[in-house]
Amino acid sequence: MSGGMRPAVVERLGERIRAARQELDLSVGSLAELSDVSRRMLTQIELGQANPSVAILDRIAAGLGTTFAALMGVGADDAPEGVEIWSTDAGSWAVLLDAMDSEALSVETWKWKLLGEDVYHGGSGVALPGIMLHVIEGALEVERPEGGQVIEAGGSARLVARGDYSYRARDAQAAVFLSVALLPRPGRG
């Protein structure tokens, strides 16, 4: 089972993407070229009619010269409980707790809870400098093209995401963990 973004998050993102695009005086077609996302998908996202992956939103953010966290409005002035970005009907969720940006890098801190058979599929097609994981409860299985690993409660790991990856709780139990993602901030255009 895979999840998606909450409808209120999708709607807010669509409004923010449209506003950022218009502020930069970009047409939908121009942003589509910059982000490698179809014009139809961009229009649906702006209207709150699509439930895009974080990977697609990362590409759109890069096309706008910003980051996913900035599009969400997550930063130093936000409440410590963060913003729930991803969830499933089975009760799994991911909360973006905080983020900060430099000219070259964005750093995002996430808290996750995966239940049962739920799987989160990540990867934006761009190699990430790194993801740091720390498991609070249960055991987390991380799968990447170069192989998988299991991180037990109390354990931590670092990984470089060169492509797609996935998170799941081991043995369909529950896993609660933190992740810190280092994301490149390519310039627009």
Backbone as CSV, one residue per row, in Angstrom:
resi,resn,N_x,N_y,N_z,CA_x,CA_y,CA_z,C_x,C_y,C_z
1,MET,0.844,-1.169,0.000,0.000,0.000,0.000,0.884,1.226,0.000
2,SER,0.571,2.198,-0.818,1.319,3.444,-0.774,0.347,4.555,-0.459
3,GLY,0.878,5.645,0.052,0.031,6.743,0.470,0.202,7.940,-0.432
4,GLY,-0.336,9.020,0.014,-0.235,10.261,-0.729,-0.321,11.443,0.208
5,MET,-0.225,12.602,-0.383,-0.302,13.825,0.403,-1.735,14.091,0.825
6,ARG,-1.864,14.726,1.951,-3.184,15.102,2.441,-3.786,16.149,1.494
7,PRO,-5.112,16.124,1.266,-5.741,17.076,0.337,-5.450,18.545,0.673
8,ALA,-5.434,18.897,1.949,-5.154,20.293,2.318,-3.732,20.686,1.940
9,VAL,-2.797,19.747,2.051,-1.403,20.013,1.666,-1.321,20.192,0.160
10,VAL,-2.003,19.336,-0.601,-2.006,19.421,-2.065,-2.545,20.783,-2.505
11,GLU,-3.637,21.211,-1.903,-4.244,22.495,-2.262,-3.298,23.658,-1.947
12,ARG,-2.697,23.628,-0.767,-1.775,24.701,-0.362,-0.566,24.739,-1.291
13,LEU,-0.032,23.576,-1.630,1.115,23.528,-2.544,0.766,24.088,-3.911
14,GLY,-0.397,23.725,-4.421,-0.822,24.241,-5.723,-0.872,25.761,-5.728
15,GLU,-1.430,26.334,-4.675,-1.507,27.800,-4.572,-0.111,28.412,-4.502
16,ARG,0.770,27.804,-3.729,2.132,28.339,-3.582,2.926,28.221,-4.882
17,ILE,2.770,27.112,-5.589,3.474,26.934,-6.858,2.988,27.964,-7.867
18,ARG,1.682,28.153,-7.969,1.138,29.143,-8.900,1.661,30.539,-8.560
19,ALA,1.630,30.894,-7.280,2.098,32.224,-6.872,3.586,32.404,-7.185
20,ALA,4.399,31.392,-6.909,5.839,31.487,-7.181,6.095,31.587,-8.688
21,ARG,5.370,30.809,-9.465,5.521,30.841,-10.923,5.157,32.214,-11.462
22,GLN,4.037,32.769,-10.992,3.601,34.084,-11.459,4.553,35.186,-11.006
23,GLU,5.090,35.053,-9.795,6.048,36.040,-9.296,7.305,36.080,-10.171
24,LEU,7.694,34.916,-10.699,8.861,34.833,-11.584,8.494,35.128,-13.037
25,ASP,7.220,35.438,-13.278,6.708,35.731,-14.618,6.960,34.564,-15.576
26,LEU,6.704,33.349,-15.084,6.860,32.141,-15.886,5.492,31.630,-16.318
27,SER,5.400,31.174,-17.543,4.192,30.489,-17.988,4.238,29.053,-17.474
28,VAL,3.112,28.367,-17.556,3.089,26.958,-17.179,4.048,26.179,-18.073
29,GLY,4.070,26.504,-19.361,4.966,25.831,-20.293,6.434,26.045,-19.957
30,SER,6.792,27.264,-19.565,8.182,27.550,-19.197,8.592,26.759,-17.964
31,LEU,7.720,26.732,-16.954,8.034,25.968,-15.745,8.097,24.474,-16.059
32,ALA,7.245,24.011,-16.965,7.280,22.599,-17.365,8.648,22.244,-17.939
33,GLU,9.194,23.106,-18.782,10.525,22.859,-19.359,11.607,22.901,-18.291
34,LEU,11.536,23.878,-17.393,12.555,24.014,-16.355,12.546,22.858,-15.366
35,SER,11.367,22.296,-15.129,11.230,21.262,-14.100,11.120,19.844,-14.648
36,ASP,10.988,19.719,-15.965,10.801,18.413,-16.587,9.553,17.718,-16.042
37,VAL,8.493,18.515,-15.868,7.177,18.024,-15.450,6.193,18.507,-16.511
38,SER,5.274,17.674,-16.936,4.363,18.039,-18.025,3.492,19.240,-17.659
39,ARG,3.101,19.988,-18.688,2.214,21.143,-18.480,0.897,20.690,-17.850
40,ARG,0.386,19.553,-18.306,-0.881,19.052,-17.759,-0.751,18.770,-16.264
41,MET,0.347,18.089,-15.874,0.565,17.786,-14.456,0.699,19.075,-13.648
42,LEU,1.455,20.045,-14.158,1.610,21.322,-13.446,0.257,22.008,-13.242
43,THR,-0.550,22.021,-14.285,-1.883,22.649,-14.179,-2.723,21.927,-13.132
44,GLN,-2.702,20.597,-13.156,-3.474,19.835,-12.173,-2.971,20.088,-10.754
45,ILE,-1.657,20.199,-10.593,-1.091,20.479,-9.261,-1.526,21.860,-8.794
46,GLU,-1.415,22.851,-9.668,-1.802,24.211,-9.284,-3.277,24.309,-8.910
47,LEU,-4.102,23.494,-9.539,-5.541,23.501,-9.245,-5.905,22.587,-8.072
48,GLY,-4.909,21.893,-7.509,-5.176,20.984,-6.397,-5.872,19.709,-6.822
49,GLN,-5.754,19.355,-8.119,-6.441,18.180,-8.652,-5.539,16.965,-8.780
50,ALA,-4.245,17.118,-8.504,-3.307,15.994,-8.594,-2.676,15.796,-7.227
51,ASN,-2.270,14.580,-6.962,-1.575,14.267,-5.722,-0.156,13.840,-6.107
52,PRO,0.728,14.827,-6.338,2.061,14.514,-6.859,2.975,13.918,-5.808
53,SER,3.992,13.229,-6.284,5.008,12.696,-5.378,5.928,13.830,-4.932
54,VAL,6.632,13.606,-3.846,7.610,14.590,-3.385,8.699,14.740,-4.445
55,ALA,9.024,13.672,-5.170,10.038,13.748,-6.227,9.627,14.746,-7.308
56,ILE,8.367,14.712,-7.728,7.893,15.675,-8.728,7.933,17.080,-8.152
57,LEU,7.537,17.229,-6.911,7.558,18.555,-6.289,8.980,19.076,-6.125
58,ASP,9.933,18.192,-5.880,11.345,18.598,-5.833,11.772,19.177,-7.174
59,ARG,11.349,18.541,-8.274,11.713,19.036,-9.606,11.057,20.384,-9.882
60,ILE,9.806,20.540,-9.481,9.122,21.819,-9.675,9.811,22.906,-8.854
61,ALA,10.134,22.587,-7.602,10.831,23.556,-6.749,12.154,23.971,-7.380
62,ALA,12.913,23.009,-7.890,14.188,23.335,-8.541,13.956,24.242,-9.744
63,GLY,12.899,23.981,-10.517,12.560,24.833,-11.658,12.220,26.250,-11.237
64,LEU,11.698,26.392,-10.025,11.374,27.709,-9.480,12.555,28.330,-8.735
65,GLY,13.667,27.573,-8.642,14.849,28.075,-7.944,14.707,28.052,-6.437
66,THR,13.914,27.094,-5.937,13.693,27.007,-4.497,13.721,25.526,-4.086
67,THR,13.186,25.215,-2.930,13.144,23.840,-2.439,11.715,23.452,-2.087
68,PHE,11.500,22.158,-1.941,10.194,21.651,-1.519,9.798,22.254,-0.171
69,ALA,10.736,22.262,0.778,10.431,22.803,2.107,10.026,24.269,2.018
70,ALA,10.716,25.039,1.192,10.362,26.453,1.038,8.980,26.599,0.405
71,LEU,8.662,25.751,-0.573,7.316,25.790,-1.157,6.258,25.509,-0.096
72,MET,6.581,24.621,0.841,5.652,24.291,1.917,5.602,25.380,2.972
73,GLY,6.580,26.278,2.959,6.629,27.326,3.978,7.200,26.827,5.288
74,VAL,7.966,25.729,5.245,8.563,25.180,6.454,9.937,25.799,6.632
75,GLY,10.201,26.315,7.825,11.497,26.927,8.100,11.609,27.301,9.557
76,ALA,12.506,28.209,9.841,12.854,28.563,11.220,11.682,29.117,12.026
77,ASP,10.694,29.715,11.366,9.589,30.332,12.107,8.403,29.400,12.329
78,ASP,8.525,28.139,11.941,7.405,27.225,12.054,7.306,26.586,13.426
79,ALA,6.113,26.120,13.719,5.878,25.413,14.973,6.681,24.120,14.988
80,PRO,7.131,23.674,16.153,7.979,22.484,16.212,7.281,21.190,15.806
81,GLU,5.958,21.147,15.759,5.290,19.902,15.390,5.355,19.626,13.895
82,GLY,5.740,20.615,13.091,5.926,20.403,11.664,4.625,20.323,10.894
83,VAL,4.742,19.836,9.671,3.616,19.741,8.748,3.533,18.313,8.225
84,GLU,2.385,17.667,8.423,2.206,16.314,7.901,2.080,16.407,6.389
85,ILE,3.011,15.743,5.692,3.080,15.828,4.240,2.524,14.579,3.579
86,TRP,2.811,13.428,4.128,2.459,12.156,3.509,1.742,11.294,4.526
87,SER,0.700,10.570,4.070,0.003,9.644,4.968,-0.680,8.563,4.147
88,THR,-1.073,7.505,4.831,-1.800,6.411,4.189,-3.082,6.138,4.968
89,ASP,-3.988,5.414,4.342,-5.230,5.028,5.010,-4.965,4.112,6.201
90,ALA,-3.847,3.390,6.175,-3.520,2.449,7.256,-2.930,3.143,8.481
91,GLY,-2.647,4.447,8.376,-2.151,5.187,9.531,-0.680,5.557,9.498
92,SER,0.041,5.227,8.440,1.429,5.665,8.318,1.454,7.158,7.980
93,TRP,2.565,7.830,8.356,2.671,9.261,8.061,4.123,9.708,8.039
94,ALA,4.325,10.882,7.432,5.629,11.552,7.432,5.375,13.029,7.689
95,VAL,6.117,13.587,8.646,5.974,14.987,9.028,7.288,15.706,8.738
96,LEU,7.214,16.776,7.975,8.375,17.629,7.756,8.476,18.544,8.970
97,LEU,9.495,18.289,9.806,9.631,19.010,11.063,10.254,20.388,10.885
98,ASP,11.306,20.457,10.073,12.008,21.727,9.913,12.894,21.643,8.687
99,ALA,13.337,22.789,8.225,14.233,22.852,7.077,15.020,24.149,7.134
100,MET,16.203,24.101,6.552,16.987,25.320,6.400,17.746,25.230,5.086
101,ASP,18.026,26.388,4.509,18.652,26.448,3.202,19.925,27.273,3.232
102,SER,20.884,26.852,2.420,22.030,27.680,2.080,21.960,27.843,0.562
103,GLU,22.918,28.527,-0.024,22.871,28.697,-1.474,23.015,27.366,-2.211
104,ALA,23.752,26.433,-1.653,24.026,25.177,-2.343,23.228,23.991,-1.825
105,LEU,22.667,24.090,-0.621,22.102,22.914,0.028,20.857,23.262,0.830
106,SER,19.898,22.339,0.811,18.735,22.419,1.682,18.811,21.214,2.624
107,VAL,18.499,21.426,3.896,18.520,20.352,4.883,17.111,20.231,5.454
108,GLU,16.522,19.040,5.372,15.166,18.795,5.856,15.192,17.727,6.940
109,THR,14.472,17.977,8.027,14.327,16.993,9.100,12.896,16.470,9.081
110,TRP,12.762,15.147,9.031,11.464,14.480,8.935,11.300,13.491,10.082
111,LYS,10.051,13.291,10.497,9.705,12.203,11.416,8.709,11.318,10.681
112,TRP,8.928,10.004,10.778,8.141,9.021,10.048,7.541,7.979,10.982
113,LYS,6.388,7.459,10.574,5.819,6.270,11.205,5.269,5.409,10.073
114,LEU,5.805,4.204,9.955,5.340,3.253,8.945,4.692,2.073,9.646
115,LEU,3.508,1.707,9.188,2.748,0.620,9.796,2.474,-0.469,8.766
116,GLY,2.478,-1.706,9.228,2.061,-2.837,8.403,2.798,-2.930,7.085
117,GLU,2.034,-3.057,6.004,2.588,-3.244,4.660,2.885,-1.928,3.943
118,ASP,2.674,-0.786,4.585,2.900,0.508,3.928,4.359,0.684,3.536
119,VAL,4.561,1.253,2.364,5.896,1.506,1.835,5.935,2.943,1.336
120,TYR,7.010,3.641,1.642,7.229,4.962,1.068,8.284,4.822,-0.023
121,HIS,7.965,5.292,-1.229,8.899,5.262,-2.350,9.415,6.672,-2.572
122,GLY,10.733,6.857,-2.504,11.344,8.162,-2.701,12.339,8.134,-3.833
123,GLY,12.884,9.290,-4.089,13.874,9.445,-5.149,13.357,10.379,-6.206
124,SER,14.141,11.382,-6.524,13.710,12.387,-7.489,14.464,12.290,-8.792
125,GLY,15.283,11.255,-8.958,16.087,11.148,-10.155,17.380,11.934,-10.052
126,VAL,17.555,12.657,-8.957,18.771,13.432,-8.723,19.477,12.822,-7.521
127,ALA,20.766,12.578,-7.644,21.522,12.015,-6.520,21.502,12.991,-5.347
128,LEU,21.208,12.486,-4.172,21.205,13.313,-2.965,22.551,13.151,-2.264
129,PRO,23.124,14.257,-1.756,24.389,14.136,-1.047,24.314,13.178,0.139
130,GLY,23.136,13.060,0.747,23.028,12.126,1.848,21.708,12.187,2.567
131,ILE,21.389,11.067,3.219,20.233,10.976,4.112,20.742,10.296,5.374
132,MET,20.454,10.891,6.509,20.794,10.285,7.789,19.508,9.784,8.415
133,LEU,19.525,8.562,8.914,18.343,7.933,9.492,18.635,7.516,10.922
134,HIS,17.647,7.674,11.798,17.754,7.168,13.165,16.419,6.546,13.538
135,VAL,16.436,5.266,13.890,15.214,4.533,14.201,14.934,4.635,15.699
136,ILE,13.724,5.078,16.029,13.303,5.257,17.417,12.614,3.992,17.938
137,GLU,11.716,3.423,17.121,10.980,2.210,17.498,10.935,1.255,16.317
138,GLY,10.942,-0.041,16.594,10.820,-1.056,15.551,12.100,-1.208,14.759
139,ALA,11.953,-1.635,13.516,13.089,-1.807,12.616,12.676,-1.318,11.233
140,LEU,13.577,-0.607,10.586,13.322,-0.004,9.284,14.112,-0.740,8.211
141,GLU,13.431,-1.106,7.128,14.095,-1.669,5.956,14.235,-0.569,4.918
142,VAL,15.450,-0.363,4.442,15.730,0.622,3.403,16.194,-0.139,2.173
143,GLU,15.522,0.063,1.048,15.889,-0.594,-0.211,16.354,0.454,-1.205
144,ARG,17.501,0.166,-1.847,18.052,1.003,-2.904,18.523,0.099,-4.025
145,PRO,18.756,0.630,-5.210,19.224,-0.224,-6.314,20.501,-0.989,-5.961
146,GLU,21.357,-0.393,-5.151,22.617,-1.064,-4.807,22.473,-2.040,-3.643
147,GLY,21.276,-2.208,-3.099,21.059,-3.183,-2.033,20.207,-2.627,-0.914
148,GLY,19.891,-3.477,0.043,19.047,-3.082,1.158,19.776,-3.176,2.477
149,GLN,19.173,-2.585,3.492,19.708,-2.699,4.841,18.570,-2.567,5.837
150,VAL,18.791,-3.107,7.026,17.826,-3.018,8.118,18.482,-2.229,9.236
151,ILE,17.736,-1.271,9.771,18.216,-0.467,10.901,17.286,-0.744,12.071
152,GLU,17.845,-1.267,13.148,17.073,-1.617,14.347,16.854,-0.383,15.226
153,ALA,15.879,-0.453,16.143,15.604,0.624,17.096,16.889,1.012,17.812
154,GLY,17.138,2.307,17.915,18.348,2.826,18.540,19.509,2.948,17.578
155,GLY,19.364,2.416,16.384,20.439,2.452,15.398,20.284,3.599,14.421
156,SER,21.393,3.957,13.810,21.434,5.030,12.826,22.184,4.557,11.599
157,ALA,21.958,5.244,10.493,22.671,4.929,9.258,22.739,6.172,8.391
158,ARG,23.728,6.190,7.540,23.859,7.240,6.529,23.809,6.573,5.170
159,LEU,23.165,7.227,4.218,23.166,6.686,2.877,23.189,7.806,1.864
160,VAL,23.753,7.508,0.727,23.706,8.406,-0.417,22.643,7.838,-1.334
161,ALA,21.676,8.639,-1.689,20.596,8.176,-2.558,20.934,8.554,-3.996
162,ARG,21.389,7.574,-4.752,21.769,7.808,-6.145,20.569,7.642,-7.086
163,GLY,19.472,7.227,-6.574,18.277,7.002,-7.389,17.103,6.737,-6.468
164,ASP,16.226,5.873,-6.910,15.038,5.559,-6.123,15.411,4.775,-4.871
165,TYR,14.587,4.937,-3.845,14.760,4.202,-2.601,13.385,4.011,-1.982
166,SER,13.301,3.101,-1.015,12.023,2.910,-0.331,12.275,2.604,1.137
167,TYR,11.267,2.966,1.947,11.268,2.676,3.378,10.073,1.776,3.664
168,ARG,10.260,0.804,4.547,9.152,-0.023,5.034,9.526,-0.536,6.419
169,ALA,8.507,-0.840,7.203,8.745,-1.455,8.514,9.075,-2.923,8.290
170,ARG,10.055,-3.437,9.022,10.424,-4.848,8.885,9.310,-5.742,9.408
171,ASP,9.087,-6.833,8.721,8.101,-7.839,9.112,6.697,-7.265,9.277
172,ALA,6.378,-6.206,8.509,5.046,-5.584,8.526,4.614,-5.165,9.931
173,GLN,5.575,-4.821,10.757,5.263,-4.324,12.099,5.119,-2.806,12.025
174,ALA,5.729,-2.080,12.956,5.710,-0.623,12.952,7.134,-0.122,13.093
175,ALA,7.425,0.987,12.445,8.734,1.622,12.575,8.520,3.123,12.711
176,VAL,9.170,3.716,13.700,9.167,5.164,13.892,10.619,5.603,13.767
177,PHE,10.863,6.599,12.918,12.243,7.025,12.704,12.315,8.482,12.280
178,LEU,13.518,9.035,12.399,13.814,10.392,11.956,14.714,10.304,10.740
179,SER,14.555,11.243,9.829,15.490,11.333,8.710,15.899,12.786,8.532
180,VAL,17.141,12.963,8.172,17.669,14.280,7.813,18.186,14.138,6.392
181,ALA,17.573,14.873,5.470,17.939,14.772,4.058,18.713,16.005,3.634
182,LEU,19.838,15.775,2.983,20.641,16.848,2.404,20.303,16.888,0.922
183,LEU,19.811,18.033,0.458,19.327,18.146,-0.917,20.078,19.245,-1.647
184,PRO,20.550,18.972,-2.873,21.215,20.027,-3.633,20.203,21.096,-4.031
185,ARG,20.660,22.327,-4.128,19.805,23.430,-4.554,20.316,23.980,-5.873
186,PRO,19.957,23.333,-6.967,20.423,23.845,-8.265,19.765,25.186,-8.552
187,GLY,20.500,26.028,-9.242,19.943,27.320,-9.642,18.883,27.123,-10.706
188,ARG,17.975,28.047,-10.787,16.905,27.979,-11.770,17.480,28.224,-13.162
189,GLY,17.010,27.402,-14.120,17.386,27.584,-15.520,18.687,26.975,-15.793
